[in-house]
Amino acid sequence: MPRSAQIIMELDYLNHVEMARLVEPNRAI
């Protein structure tokens, strides 16, 4: 996998985690 694609996937994952944290603040990640 190209390095750039891996970085994009990692950023996308972090974005999903942040969104989940905003939607459900009490949820343990």
N, C-alpha and C positions, 0 to 999 in steps of 0.2 A: 504494500500500500504506500502511495506517495506520502511524504511527510506532511505536506500541506493538507491532505485529506484527513490525516490523523488529528491534526490540530483543529480542523473544523469540527470533527466529530466530538472532540473533547470540549470545545467551546459550546457546542449544541447541548451536550450532556449537562454541563454546568448551568446553562441557561434554563434547562428543564428543572433542575434542582432548585434554582432560585425562584422560578415561577411557582413550584409546589410549595416552597417555603412562604411565599407571599400569600398564596391561596389558603394554605393550612398552617398558620404560624405555630400551632401547638403540636404539629406532627414531628416525630423524631425521624430524621433522615438517616 
